[in-house]
Amino acid sequence: MKSLMITKYGDINSSLEEQEIAKPALEENQILIKTYSSSFNPIDHMIVAGDYKALGKVSFPVGIGRDVSGIVEKVGKNVKKFKKGDKVYSRINESHVGTMAEYVVSNVKDTALMPSNLSFDESASIPLVGLTTYQALVDIAKLSKGEKILIHAGSGGIGTFAIQLAKHLGAHVTTTTSTKNISFVKDLGADKVIDYTSENYLDDGAVFDVVYDTLGGNYTLDSFKVLKDAGRVVSIKGTVDNITAQQLGLNKFVQMILAFQGRKVFKTASKMNAMYRFLLMSPNGDQLKKIAKMYESGAIKPIIDKTYNFAEAIQALEYLSKGHARGKVIVKDMQPFQLEIFIIYMKTYISI
Ligand SMILES: NC(=O)c1ccc[n+]([C@@H]2O[C@H](COP(=O)([O-])OP(=O)(O)OC[C@H]3O[C@@H](n4cnc5c(N)ncnc54)[C@H](OP(=O)(O)O)[C@@H]3O)[C@@H](O)[C@H]2O)c1
């Protein structure tokens, strides 16, 4: 099968190439998915750039891509939940990374049926950003009705989902973006928009119950300047906390270095009786099922910035890596043209 592979660390254009590789082997609690669409996330270009080198040696070539929507081609011998022909979506497990390919294997527990009202491209826009934000706002921050949340970068893949989820949970949403995206994020439901190119979000003072830190760097510590006492900061980009360091299986020495690097954040949180958590998202089919219901009810809508063909996947990743996507960047058409596939596509679009 054809698959986009990372051949080395470096710039996107010279480190990725389409290769013929074997179809992935199927285990008893897994399904083989015929890929229809996928989407890129910043982790994909960060891996190509070598940003995660320290986490372990990689033997190239390796696949790329974590989000998939497609059709079940084959099920493992213990699988009862899905059958051949089901339309599914998944943020696949790290050990099966490589959704920019004709086929991908996903654990049953990481997979759910696609939202019934969405196309393959729309469904592929959801898993990684949807799960990350669900885990950040629902599981960790326990954001509730009437609370005030600050969501940084409301116009990105994460932000566009986060604004809609926070509104669905009944929160008052403030978000940051640049001038060109102000009306875009307002249309998604943001109650207040701060233009980061001309305003300073710190001017609002300590008014937020929750800050969703999607930017890291100085933004992580500064979150506490706008947080009420005993508020919650959930970061997906900033200082790694002890819980995540242990989840990652980092050794005691690395844990000590992280604790030292994050000391100001942890100290400030403790002084304010606030919660600080770093989230490393995890695949979760049950949560994807709950998220699918939010799309089916119309509470959340898919936001796609650009869609590329498989042959243009490298351009898609280059576009995302500029850091100014407005929603998600999709890659489609992993399958060679077949009449059967064309009919399935047409049926999906006609049923919307
Ligand atoms: N820990 C985890 O498990 C996890 C999971 C998912 C994502 N992440 C991380 O979360 C971050 C966001 O992911 P994403 O998918 O949303 O990325 P993305 O789609 O590439 O984000 C692009 C958006 O960021 C906005 N932006 C850039 N700089 C900004 C600033 N200073 N203030 C406000 N907005 C700004 C841009 O808006 P303008 O064009 O208006 O500038 C653009 O719309 C990434 O760093 C990613 O690695 C972590």
The ligand as a MOL file (V3000), in Angstrom:
LIG
                    3D

  0  0  0     0  0            999 V3000
M  V30 BEGIN CTAB
M  V30 COUNTS 48 52 0 0 0
M  V30 BEGIN ATOM
M  V30 1 N -0.5080 18.1710 24.7500 0
M  V30 2 C -1.2920 17.6390 23.8290 0
M  V30 3 O -1.7680 16.4980 23.9670 0
M  V30 4 C -1.6290 18.4460 22.5960 0
M  V30 5 C -2.6560 18.0010 21.7460 0
M  V30 6 C -2.9800 18.7970 20.6540 0
M  V30 7 C -2.3060 19.9870 20.3940 0
M  V30 8 N -1.3060 20.3540 21.2190 0 CHG=1
M  V30 9 C -0.5900 21.6280 20.9800 0
M  V30 10 O -1.5330 22.6850 21.0140 0
M  V30 11 C -1.1130 23.7450 20.1690 0
M  V30 12 C -2.2830 24.2210 19.3100 0
M  V30 13 O -2.6420 23.1920 18.4010 0
M  V30 14 P -3.5360 23.5270 17.1320 0
M  V30 15 O -3.8720 22.2410 16.4740 0
M  V30 16 O -4.6290 24.4540 17.5080 0 CHG=-1
M  V30 17 O -2.4670 24.3510 16.2410 0
M  V30 18 P -2.7530 25.2390 14.9430 0
M  V30 19 O -4.0260 24.8390 14.3150 0
M  V30 20 O -1.5120 25.2030 14.1310 0
M  V30 21 O -2.9100 26.7270 15.5430 0
M  V30 22 C -2.9310 27.7610 14.6270 0
M  V30 23 C -3.6360 28.9640 15.2170 0
M  V30 24 O -2.8760 29.5290 16.2710 0
M  V30 25 C -3.1550 30.9280 16.2870 0
M  V30 26 N -2.0840 31.6610 16.9640 0
M  V30 27 C -0.7680 31.6250 16.6700 0
M  V30 28 N -0.0950 32.4300 17.5450 0
M  V30 29 C -1.0100 32.9850 18.3760 0
M  V30 30 C -0.9530 33.8930 19.4780 0
M  V30 31 N 0.2140 34.3860 19.9140 0
M  V30 32 N -2.1120 34.2240 20.1080 0
M  V30 33 C -3.2870 33.7160 19.6910 0
M  V30 34 N -3.4230 32.8750 18.6420 0
M  V30 35 C -2.2900 32.5020 18.0020 0
M  V30 36 C -3.2680 31.2960 14.8190 0
M  V30 37 O -4.1110 32.4290 14.7040 0
M  V30 38 P -3.6580 33.7000 13.8100 0
M  V30 39 O -3.5120 33.1900 12.4010 0
M  V30 40 O -4.7900 34.6510 14.0090 0
M  V30 41 O -2.3450 34.1500 14.3720 0
M  V30 42 C -3.8810 30.0400 14.1880 0
M  V30 43 O -5.2640 30.1580 13.9450 0
M  V30 44 C 0.0700 23.2050 19.3550 0
M  V30 45 O 1.2600 23.7200 19.8790 0
M  V30 46 C 0.0200 21.7050 19.5930 0
M  V30 47 O 1.2800 21.1090 19.5270 0
M  V30 48 C -0.9460 19.6200 22.3090 0
M  V30 END ATOM
M  V30 BEGIN BOND
M  V30 1 1 1 2
M  V30 2 2 2 3
M  V30 3 1 2 4
M  V30 4 1 4 5
M  V30 5 2 4 48
M  V30 6 2 5 6
M  V30 7 1 6 7
M  V30 8 2 7 8
M  V30 9 1 8 9
M  V30 10 1 8 48
M  V30 11 1 9 10
M  V30 12 1 9 46
M  V30 13 1 10 11
M  V30 14 1 11 12
M  V30 15 1 11 44
M  V30 16 1 12 13
M  V30 17 1 13 14
M  V30 18 2 14 15
M  V30 19 1 14 16
M  V30 20 1 14 17
M  V30 21 1 17 18
M  V30 22 2 18 19
M  V30 23 1 18 20
M  V30 24 1 18 21
M  V30 25 1 21 22
M  V30 26 1 22 23
M  V30 27 1 23 24
M  V30 28 1 23 42
M  V30 29 1 24 25
M  V30 30 1 25 26
M  V30 31 1 25 36
M  V30 32 1 26 27
M  V30 33 1 26 35
M  V30 34 2 27 28
M  V30 35 1 28 29
M  V30 36 1 29 30
M  V30 37 2 29 35
M  V30 38 1 30 31
M  V30 39 2 30 32
M  V30 40 1 32 33
M  V30 41 2 33 34
M  V30 42 1 34 35
M  V30 43 1 36 37
M  V30 44 1 36 42
M  V30 45 1 37 38
M  V30 46 2 38 39
M  V30 47 1 38 40
M  V30 48 1 38 41
M  V30 49 1 42 43
M  V30 50 1 44 45
M  V30 51 1 44 46
M  V30 52 1 46 47
M  V30 END BOND
M  V30 END CTAB
M  END
